[in-house]
Amino acid sequence: MKTTDKPISQEFHLEGVKHISPTDAMEALNNNKAVLIDVRETNELVLESVPLDNVLNHPMSVIMDRLPYIAKDQNIILASLGGVRSTKIANLLNRVGYPNVANLDGGFTMWKAKGFPFESNLSSGEGCSCNCSSSSNDEKNCSCC
């Protein structure tokens, strides 16, 4: 995987964590050279997901319980909404012996901005009127309105 030592699209960084651009991540996924682990929480996953075969969902809150199911001999791309949580999990995996780990630079925010596969799991008519992924139908309760 083509990675960098510092992120380009996000401000948050931890020393020693590698980052991968959405474009390079998509190339690695398309060529079956990596697996993407979505560390967002379940309440986020029910709203939106990445419709690719080599995507696993291991929420940050239970990642320690999921370690036995994550092979150490594969290239791992970690992703969260903006890249902060996935950077923290990349740091954790590095420290417990996962050698080929990278954070998705800019998270799913940049992934979506590049037009890569991302689908809403909401039924038509659900969600906020601003078309964000909020489950709120009321702009007063939407975090971005």
trRosetta pair geometry for C-beta under 8 A, 3 or more apart (Angstrom, degrees):
i j d omega theta_ij theta_ji phi_ij phi_ji
1 20 5.8 -44 165 -102 121 138
1 24 6.7 102 -171 152 81 111
1 25 7.9 28 -151 -98 119 54
1 28 5.0 10 -109 -96 95 147
1 33 6.6 162 -70 127 79 116
1 34 5.8 55 -77 -64 126 134
1 75 5.0 142 -28 -161 122 141
1 77 7.4 176 -134 -68 156 100
1 100 7.2 122 18 -175 119 100
1 102 6.0 -133 118 -2 146 146
2 20 6.8 113 84 -132 60 92
2 21 7.8 -23 99 25 103 96
2 24 4.6 -111 66 -146 104 140
2 28 8.0 -156 21 -54 74 113
3 18 3.9 21 163 175 144 118
3 19 6.2 139 -164 66 86 35
3 20 5.0 -59 -104 -75 77 81
3 24 7.7 -177 -74 119 46 149
3 102 4.7 -137 -108 -108 127 135
4 7 7.3 136 86 -92 117 25
4 8 6.9 55 61 -32 161 98
4 18 7.0 140 66 -162 33 71
4 19 5.1 -32 63 65 87 93
4 20 7.6 154 14 -86 76 35
4 21 7.8 57 -2 -37 117 86
4 105 7.5 25 45 -66 115 143
5 18 6.7 -48 -100 -111 41 64
5 19 7.6 4 101 19 6 91
6 13 5.9 -2 -143 -130 71 157
6 19 6.9 -33 121 18 17 131
7 10 4.7 -38 147 55 152 83
7 11 7.6 -91 81 -34 127 5
7 12 7.4 28 26 72 152 51
7 13 5.4 -155 10 -83 104 106
7 19 4.5 160 -89 -97 70 168
7 83 6.8 112 -127 152 151 150
7 87 7.7 -59 -48 -92 135 130
7 103 7.2 -49 -82 90 113 122
7 105 4.7 164 -142 -133 90 98
7 106 7.2 153 -173 -40 118 65
8 19 7.4 178 2 115 73 141
8 21 6.9 -4 37 -91 129 98
8 105 5.7 42 37 172 79 146
8 106 7.7 -41 77 -37 73 109
9 21 7.6 107 -10 -124 122 76
9 83 7.5 129 91 -17 96 158
9 105 4.9 110 34 146 103 95
9 106 3.2 -25 109 -62 133 119
9 110 4.8 48 147 -83 162 147
10 13 7.5 145 99 -57 92 78
10 82 6.3 131 -118 160 125 82
10 83 4.3 -127 -47 71 167 143
10 84 7.3 -155 179 -58 139 67
10 87 7.7 -148 102 -45 144 135
10 105 6.1 -159 9 -168 101 63
10 106 5.0 -175 -41 -83 95 48
10 107 6.9 75 -70 -7 141 89
10 110 7.8 -104 -45 -26 94 131
12 82 7.9 82 22 121 125 104
12 83 6.6 167 61 105 108 93
12 84 4.6 49 55 -107 165 83
12 87 5.7 -176 119 37 107 159
13 17 6.7 -163 -165 60 68 115
13 19 7.7 -62 -117 -46 99 131
13 87 6.7 -122 -119 -154 33 147
14 17 4.7 69 69 -7 89 126
14 87 5.6 145 7 157 103 105
14 88 7.0 107 -24 -93 145 48
14 90 7.7 165 54 79 120 98
14 91 4.6 -23 98 -76 153 136
16 91 6.8 92 83 -122 105 82
16 94 6.0 156 138 137 113 163
17 87 5.4 83 148 -159 166 81
17 90 4.7 90 -142 106 110 123
17 91 5.2 -57 -71 -68 115 79
17 94 6.8 -134 -94 -20 65 145
17 101 7.9 -62 -143 109 73 102
17 102 7.9 117 173 -138 74 44
17 103 5.7 28 163 -11 118 122
18 90 7.2 -133 48 177 64 137
18 101 6.8 142 44 94 105 58
18 102 4.4 -63 102 -107 102 83
18 103 7.1 164 89 16 50 75
19 83 8.0 32 -130 -161 112 131
19 87 7.9 -13 -89 -103 97 98
19 102 6.1 122 -133 -170 11 93
19 103 5.0 -35 -108 67 70 91
19 104 7.8 46 -158 166 74 4
19 105 4.2 74 173 -72 116 101
20 24 5.0 -122 -174 89 92 115
20 25 4.8 116 121 -65 119 90
20 28 7.3 -30 -177 4 151 142
20 77 5.8 -75 52 -120 141 109
20 102 4.1 68 -19 137 109 142
20 103 7.2 168 20 75 74 39
20 104 6.3 -41 69 -106 88 46
20 105 6.2 -160 73 -9 30 95
21 24 4.6 87 55 13 87 101
21 25 6.7 -148 91 -7 42 88
21 105 5.4 -33 -95 45 45 127
21 110 7.9 -101 -160 139 65 138
22 25 5.4 -56 -142 38 31 115
22 26 6.2 33 159 -22 66 104
22 104 6.5 56 -86 -169 68 99
22 105 7.1 -111 -29 63 68 81
22 106 6.8 -59 -35 64 108 116
22 110 5.1 -160 -32 122 130 99
22 111 4.7 177 -123 -98 127 58
22 113 7.9 157 14 60 165 84
22 114 4.6 177 104 10 141 153
22 116 5.9 -148 173 -9 116 143
23 26 5.9 -53 -148 33 27 109
23 27 6.6 28 152 -18 61 105
23 114 6.4 -148 -62 -153 77 151
24 27 5.6 -51 -149 35 35 115
24 28 6.4 36 153 -18 66 104
25 28 5.8 -56 -149 37 31 110
25 29 6.3 28 154 -16 66 108
25 34 7.2 -91 -150 80 65 149
25 36 6.9 73 179 -92 114 116
25 77 5.1 113 -136 -144 109 160
25 79 8.0 93 -167 -68 159 122
25 102 7.8 -151 -91 99 98 124
25 104 5.5 21 -76 -116 163 94
25 111 7.6 -58 75 -103 139 103
26 29 5.7 -55 -145 40 31 111
26 30 6.1 33 156 -20 66 108
26 114 7.7 -143 -24 116 141 139
26 116 5.3 -135 -87 -118 132 133
27 30 5.8 -55 -143 38 28 111
27 31 6.3 10 161 -3 63 113
27 33 8.0 -8 122 38 71 127
28 31 6.2 -69 -145 49 26 100
28 33 4.4 -97 -156 74 75 105
28 34 4.0 27 144 11 120 122
28 75 6.4 -100 -177 112 134 143
28 77 6.9 135 83 -39 137 132
29 32 7.6 28 -176 -77 32 31
29 33 7.7 -85 -53 48 19 71
29 34 5.9 -62 -72 70 59 93
29 35 7.9 90 -112 -116 83 22
29 36 6.0 -10 -92 -28 126 113
29 52 6.0 14 168 165 133 158
29 54 5.6 -175 -151 71 86 123
29 55 7.9 18 -140 -60 133 83
29 77 7.4 -72 -60 27 101 144
32 54 6.6 169 -119 -60 66 153
33 75 5.8 9 145 39 72 144
34 54 7.3 119 99 140 52 136
34 74 7.1 128 -136 161 45 92
34 75 3.8 -70 -101 100 85 109
34 76 6.7 172 -162 -82 92 13
34 77 5.2 61 154 -16 136 104
35 54 4.9 -123 -118 174 67 96
35 55 7.5 164 -173 -93 72 25
35 56 6.1 27 164 -3 118 110
35 74 5.7 30 6 138 111 138
35 75 7.2 148 17 83 64 62
35 76 6.0 -22 66 -111 87 63
35 77 7.2 -168 91 28 38 78
36 50 6.7 -38 98 86 143 158
36 52 7.1 59 34 73 128 131
36 54 6.4 94 16 115 80 81
36 55 4.7 -22 73 -110 103 75
36 56 7.2 173 88 25 50 67
36 77 4.6 -31 -107 75 71 106
36 78 7.8 158 -161 -90 60 17
36 79 5.9 4 -174 1 104 123
36 104 7.4 39 -140 -59 108 129
37 55 7.7 159 -90 -162 25 57
37 56 4.9 -22 -110 70 73 99
37 57 7.7 151 -161 -98 61 16
37 58 5.3 -21 -168 31 112 109
37 70 7.0 6 -86 -118 148 125
37 76 6.0 -1 -2 -166 117 102
37 77 7.1 166 20 81 68 50
37 78 5.3 -24 68 -108 98 65
37 79 7.1 162 80 23 47 74
37 89 7.8 -121 103 127 123 143
38 45 6.9 116 122 -98 135 106
38 49 7.4 -84 -42 -140 177 75
38 50 6.5 178 -65 15 131 114
38 55 6.1 35 -20 -180 109 103
38 56 7.0 -169 22 89 76 44
38 57 4.9 -25 67 -107 106 68
38 58 7.4 137 69 31 54 56
38 79 5.5 -33 -106 73 59 98
38 80 7.6 122 -163 -89 59 44
39 58 6.2 -24 -103 85 66 73
39 59 6.2 95 -171 -146 51 27
39 60 4.6 67 167 -59 105 81
39 63 6.5 1 -133 -77 108 124
39 78 5.9 18 -20 -169 123 98
39 79 6.9 166 15 74 82 41
39 80 5.2 -47 68 -74 96 94
39 85 5.5 -155 103 126 121 112
39 86 5.3 159 30 -90 127 75
39 89 5.1 -164 -99 -11 162 161
40 44 4.0 -91 162 85 122 139
40 45 5.8 154 95 -55 107 80
40 57 7.8 -53 58 -144 77 93
40 59 6.6 -52 102 -114 32 78
40 60 7.6 8 -103 -10 14 97
40 79 7.9 -32 -24 112 94 76
40 80 5.5 137 -67 -137 76 69
40 81 6.2 87 -96 -40 119 83
40 85 7.5 117 -87 74 53 148
40 108 7.8 -20 -44 -6 135 140
41 44 5.2 94 60 9 69 102
41 45 7.2 -133 105 -8 35 93
41 59 4.8 67 -114 -143 46 125
41 60 6.8 -56 -65 34 78 89
41 61 6.1 47 -108 -3 100 118
42 45 5.4 -55 -142 35 36 114
42 46 6.6 38 160 -24 67 99
42 59 5.9 -53 -35 -60 71 146
43 46 6.3 -45 -149 25 30 111
43 47 7.6 29 151 -16 55 105
44 47 5.9 -62 -165 31 40 111
44 48 7.3 -42 166 45 73 83
44 81 7.0 -106 -156 -57 148 112
44 133 7.9 53 -154 129 73 136
45 48 7.6 -99 -142 68 28 46
45 49 5.8 47 -161 -83 73 100
45 57 5.7 59 -117 -143 149 142
45 59 7.6 -99 -22 -73 128 102
45 121 7.9 32 147 7 51 153
46 121 5.8 -126 173 90 43 141
47 120 7.0 -45 165 -147 62 71
47 121 6.0 161 168 46 10 99
47 122 6.3 6 -146 -45 63 100
47 127 7.9 107 -149 -98 101 106
47 133 4.6 95 152 173 130 106
47 134 7.9 -14 -136 -102 147 7
47 135 6.1 -113 -93 -61 113 92
48 108 7.7 138 112 161 130 151
48 118 6.0 16 178 175 115 97
48 119 6.7 171 -151 88 70 37
48 120 5.6 -39 -98 -106 82 48
48 121 6.2 -159 -81 2 25 89
48 133 5.0 -57 -26 -128 124 140
49 55 7.6 142 175 118 92 146
49 57 7.7 -47 -131 -74 112 127
49 118 7.5 177 92 -153 25 61
49 119 6.2 -21 63 61 70 83
49 121 6.0 52 2 -45 102 119
50 55 4.7 177 85 -108 113 165
50 79 7.9 55 -27 79 146 152
50 108 7.7 -133 -59 -116 109 115
50 111 7.7 -47 -96 153 120 150
50 116 8.0 -2 -134 128 106 103
50 117 6.0 93 -159 104 72 92
50 118 5.9 -37 -97 -100 65 64
50 119 7.8 132 -115 16 18 78
51 55 8.0 -152 -163 26 1 143
51 117 5.2 -102 52 164 86 124
51 118 7.7 169 4 -109 84 15
51 119 5.1 37 -30 2 120 126
52 55 4.8 99 69 -19 89 112
52 117 6.0 127 -48 77 95 141
56 70 7.7 174 96 -100 160 90
58 62 6.9 -123 -173 86 70 88
58 63 5.5 87 144 -109 107 71
58 66 4.3 -179 -143 119 121 168
58 69 7.7 177 -93 79 128 116
58 70 7.0 -29 -45 -64 167 121
59 62 5.3 57 72 28 92 94
59 63 7.1 -124 98 -50 42 76
60 63 5.6 -22 -144 -26 34 118
60 80 7.3 18 -47 -95 124 127
60 85 5.1 -82 -69 -178 149 123
60 88 7.5 46 -139 82 127 117
60 89 6.0 -121 -114 -64 89 122
62 65 4.8 -46 -179 41 84 117
62 66 5.9 82 124 -24 87 106
63 66 5.5 -66 -147 42 36 110
63 67 7.0 64 154 -53 66 80
63 89 5.8 -142 -125 -129 168 116
63 92 7.1 88 115 96 140 150
64 67 6.1 -19 -159 -17 36 114
66 69 5.3 -63 -171 44 69 111
66 70 6.3 63 134 -26 88 107
67 70 5.7 -65 -145 34 38 108
67 96 6.9 -51 -137 120 143 151
70 76 7.0 41 -176 -103 114 143
70 93 7.7 -79 121 -123 147 123
70 98 7.4 -22 125 -97 118 137
71 74 4.8 69 89 0 110 111
72 97 6.2 -23 -131 123 139 94
72 98 5.3 -134 -131 -109 79 68
72 99 7.2 68 175 11 92 81
74 100 6.8 -139 111 79 31 128
75 100 4.6 -84 -106 146 57 125
75 102 7.6 -2 -176 10 91 106
76 93 6.9 -90 86 152 149 163
76 98 6.4 -22 26 172 142 133
76 100 6.3 119 15 102 76 77
76 101 4.8 -16 71 -109 107 71
76 102 7.3 164 90 26 58 62
77 102 5.5 -23 -110 73 68 91
77 103 7.7 98 -162 -147 63 9
77 104 5.6 69 171 -62 104 90
78 86 3.9 168 129 -164 97 98
78 87 7.8 174 93 -57 123 25
78 89 5.2 -166 -164 87 152 114
78 90 5.0 -155 35 -63 140 89
78 93 7.4 176 -52 6 139 141
78 101 6.6 20 -16 -171 112 97
78 102 7.2 -175 20 90 78 39
78 103 5.4 -38 68 -108 97 57
78 104 6.6 -138 87 -4 44 84
79 83 7.5 -45 -142 -95 57 62
79 86 5.1 -12 -119 -89 9 157
79 103 7.7 129 -85 -165 46 58
79 104 3.9 14 -96 17 92 139
79 107 5.8 125 -164 -143 77 63
79 108 5.9 92 167 -51 117 84
79 111 7.0 29 -149 -37 140 145
80 83 6.2 174 57 -74 88 15
80 84 6.5 -77 80 54 138 58
80 85 3.8 115 -80 58 168 104
80 86 4.1 -165 -5 -27 92 94
80 89 7.9 131 -40 11 117 122
80 104 7.9 172 21 52 50 107
80 107 5.1 -54 78 -126 58 124
80 108 7.1 -104 123 -2 24 97
81 85 7.6 58 25 21 77 116
81 107 5.2 41 112 149 24 145
81 108 5.4 -56 -128 44 38 106
81 109 6.2 56 164 -38 67 93
82 106 7.1 -62 -164 -173 53 42
82 107 4.4 156 174 27 4 146
82 108 7.8 -58 -55 42 31 69
82 109 5.3 21 -102 -4 64 130
83 86 5.6 -67 -144 51 43 108
83 87 5.8 54 156 -32 75 103
83 103 5.8 89 -160 161 92 116
83 104 6.3 -130 -103 85 93 69
83 105 6.3 28 -119 -153 149 24
83 106 5.4 45 -34 1 138 3
83 107 3.7 -134 -42 -39 69 91
83 109 7.8 -85 -15 30 93 103
83 110 7.7 21 -42 9 124 117
84 87 5.8 -54 -152 29 27 112
84 88 6.8 24 152 -16 61 104
84 107 7.6 -32 4 -49 58 136
85 88 5.6 -55 -155 35 36 112
85 89 6.4 30 151 -14 69 105
86 89 5.6 -51 -143 40 38 109
86 90 6.2 46 152 -25 66 101
86 103 4.9 135 120 -139 100 90
86 104 6.1 -3 114 32 162 84
86 107 6.3 153 18 -100 130 92
87 90 5.6 -49 -147 33 31 115
87 91 6.6 35 151 -20 62 103
87 103 4.6 18 -88 -108 64 159
88 91 5.7 -52 -154 33 32 114
88 92 6.6 34 148 -19 64 105
89 92 5.3 -49 -147 36 38 116
89 93 6.3 37 154 -18 68 103
90 93 5.9 -54 -145 38 30 108
90 94 6.4 37 153 -23 63 104
90 101 4.9 167 -146 142 81 116
90 102 6.7 3 -130 -172 136 11
90 103 4.5 -92 -24 -57 152 92
91 94 5.7 -51 -150 32 30 115
91 95 6.5 26 154 -17 62 109
92 95 5.8 -63 -153 37 30 110
92 96 6.5 5 159 -2 67 110
93 96 6.1 -67 -141 47 32 96
93 98 3.9 -30 166 42 98 137
93 101 4.7 142 96 -91 128 163
94 98 6.3 -76 -78 66 31 81
94 99 7.9 76 -129 -109 65 29
94 101 5.8 -128 -63 52 77 132
98 101 4.9 65 118 -42 114 122
104 107 5.7 94 94 -108 103 31
104 108 7.4 51 107 -54 143 52
104 110 7.5 -173 149 63 93 112
104 111 6.5 0 167 -56 136 115
105 110 6.5 -31 106 56 67 162
106 109 5.7 -109 162 73 85 91
106 110 2.8 56 113 -20 134 137
106 111 7.4 171 99 -23 97 64
106 113 7.7 -63 146 30 139 128
107 110 6.4 113 59 19 46 90
107 111 6.9 -80 133 -4 40 104
108 111 4.6 -50 -138 39 45 123
108 112 5.9 47 161 -21 73 100
108 118 6.7 118 -167 -111 107 139
109 112 6.3 -56 -153 36 23 105
109 113 6.5 24 148 -20 59 110
110 113 5.2 -53 -144 36 37 117
110 114 6.4 35 156 -19 67 104
111 114 6.1 -64 -158 35 26 107
111 116 5.0 -74 -178 56 79 123
111 118 6.5 116 119 -55 108 128
112 115 7.6 51 179 -71 37 21
112 116 7.1 -96 -86 51 28 76
112 118 5.0 -49 -95 27 91 158
120 127 7.3 -42 -161 -54 137 151
120 133 6.8 -159 -116 -115 94 88
122 126 4.0 -139 -179 85 110 119
122 127 4.9 83 136 -42 171 109
122 133 7.7 178 -18 -148 127 65
122 135 7.3 -176 -97 -113 123 70
123 126 5.0 83 58 -6 71 121
126 135 7.2 -23 167 -147 107 65
126 137 7.1 -85 -151 -79 50 100
127 131 7.1 50 127 -131 130 32
127 132 7.2 -167 180 75 109 51
127 133 6.8 -68 -133 -145 122 26
127 134 6.3 116 -157 73 73 60
127 135 6.7 -64 -101 -118 57 30
127 136 7.7 36 -160 62 37 43
127 137 7.1 81 80 -91 14 63
128 131 7.0 -88 85 -4 82 15
128 132 5.1 2 54 47 130 88
128 134 4.3 42 -27 62 123 113
128 136 5.4 32 -77 78 95 82
128 137 6.9 -166 -94 -117 42 23
128 138 7.8 -61 -117 54 79 24
128 139 6.4 100 -158 -91 102 61
128 142 4.4 75 -117 -98 144 136
128 144 7.7 141 95 52 167 99
128 145 6.5 -160 -176 -31 137 128
129 137 7.7 68 -36 -169 81 55
129 139 6.0 -48 38 -61 108 104
129 145 7.9 56 59 -91 86 148
130 134 7.9 45 53 25 102 120
130 139 6.8 98 -25 -112 105 100
130 142 6.4 140 21 154 122 163
130 144 6.4 -139 91 93 152 108
130 145 5.3 -173 -25 -80 142 105
132 142 6.5 122 50 -164 131 121
132 144 5.1 130 -67 41 164 139
132 145 7.8 -143 8 -41 133 88
134 141 7.6 162 168 110 134 81
134 142 4.6 158 60 -128 172 86
134 143 6.3 172 -93 20 126 83
134 144 7.0 -153 -35 19 126 98
136 139 7.6 144 121 -76 119 18
136 141 4.0 -163 -138 94 145 106
136 142 4.9 -153 72 -71 133 70
138 141 4.7 59 81 18 101 105
138 142 7.1 -166 94 -25 49 86
139 142 5.1 -46 -143 18 43 121
139 145 4.1 -99 -162 123 91 161
140 145 7.8 -66 -58 89 18 122
142 145 4.1 56 80 12 122 110
